[in-house]
Amino acid sequence: MRNYRIELEIFEGSGGQRRTDGTRPDFAKEGICAWMYRGDGETSYQVGQRFRYPEDLGKLCPWLVDSLAGVIRALEHGGTLPWKYLGTPYEKTLDPDGVTTEYVRCLDPTASGIVIRATRTALPE
């Protein structure tokens, strides 16, 4: 079986910003992911932040991990999902011998939900 490196990147989402009045945001109303939120733009998770799979799995929201589970299983066993999202920001790269990307939205149905780009890179045999 082929070996792959899998990286997860926050593609869409908001971690919020520090509030000077000491209050917490209304996450659903303001579109802030409660998992990403850390109270300021420096320590909150941000778009572009990357995590290694499986090493960083414990750093991820458990609900997000659940949303990713099927896609990760397919990727780590060499599979791909057939839809390509052509002409959208989620257009995928499909190359079983190189780099393949998949996009996964977490299960939060509000504007607080985030999108992860999962990138699988084939390692030399």
C-alpha positions in Angstrom: 0.0 0.0 0.0 1.2 3.5 -0.9 2.2 5.9 1.9 0.9 9.5 2.0 1.3 12.6 4.1 -2.0 14.3 5.0 -2.2 17.9 6.0 -5.4 19.8 7.2 -5.7 23.5 6.6 -8.3 25.9 7.8 -9.7 27.2 4.5 -12.7 29.2 5.7 -13.7 30.3 9.2 -13.3 33.0 11.8 -11.5 32.8 15.2 -12.7 36.2 16.3 -10.9 39.2 17.8 -10.2 40.4 21.3 -12.9 42.5 22.8 -11.9 45.5 24.8 -15.1 45.4 27.0 -14.4 42.0 28.4 -17.5 40.3 26.9 -17.5 37.2 24.7 -18.9 37.2 21.2 -22.3 35.8 20.2 -20.6 33.1 18.1 -23.6 32.1 15.9 -24.6 35.7 15.3 -21.1 36.9 14.5 -20.0 33.9 12.5 -17.2 32.9 14.9 -16.2 29.3 15.4 -16.2 28.5 19.1 -13.3 26.0 18.6 -11.2 28.6 16.6 -11.9 31.4 19.2 -9.2 32.2 21.6 -10.1 35.8 22.3 -7.6 37.6 20.0 -6.4 37.5 16.5 -2.9 36.3 17.5 -3.8 33.1 19.5 -7.2 32.3 17.8 -7.0 29.7 15.1 -7.0 31.5 11.7 -7.5 30.8 8.0 -4.4 29.2 6.7 -3.4 27.5 9.9 -2.2 23.9 9.2 -2.3 20.7 11.1 -0.6 17.4 10.4 -2.6 14.2 10.4 -2.5 12.1 12.6 0.0 13.9 14.8 -2.1 17.0 15.4 -5.5 15.3 15.6 -5.9 16.1 19.3 -5.6 19.9 18.5 -8.8 19.7 16.4 -12.4 20.2 17.4 -13.9 16.7 18.0 -17.0 17.6 15.9 -14.6 18.7 13.0 -12.7 15.4 13.3 -16.0 13.6 13.0 -16.8 15.5 9.8 -13.4 14.7 8.4 -13.3 11.0 9.3 -14.7 9.6 6.0 -12.6 11.8 3.8 -9.5 11.0 5.7 -10.2 7.3 5.5 -10.5 7.6 1.7 -7.4 9.7 1.3 -5.2 7.6 3.5 -6.2 4.5 1.5 -5.6 6.1 -1.9 -9.2 7.0 -2.7 -10.8 10.2 -3.9 -14.3 11.5 -4.0 -15.8 11.9 -7.5 -17.1 15.5 -7.3 -14.7 18.2 -8.4 -16.4 21.5 -7.7 -15.2 22.9 -11.0 -15.2 26.7 -11.2 -15.6 27.2 -7.4 -13.2 28.1 -4.6 -13.3 24.4 -3.6 -12.1 23.1 -7.0 -10.0 20.0 -6.2 -6.7 18.6 -7.3 -6.9 14.9 -8.1 -3.5 13.1 -8.6 -3.1 9.7 -7.0 0.6 9.8 -7.6 1.1 13.4 -6.4 -1.2 15.8 -4.6 -4.9 15.4 -4.0 -7.2 17.9 -2.2 -10.6 17.5 -0.6 -12.7 20.2 1.1 -14.8 19.4 4.2 -17.3 21.7 6.0 -17.8 21.1 9.7 -21.2 20.1 10.8 -22.1 23.5 12.3 -24.9 24.7 10.0 -24.5 28.4 11.0 -22.2 31.0 9.6 -19.8 29.9 12.4 -19.0 26.7 10.5 -15.6 26.3 9.0 -14.1 24.6 5.9 -11.0 22.5 6.0 -8.8 21.7 3.0 -7.4 18.2 3.4 -4.2 17.7 1.2 -2.8 14.3 0.6 0.7 14.1 -0.9 2.0 10.7 -2.2 5.4 9.8 -0.7 8.1 8.3 -2.8 7.8 4.5 -2.9 
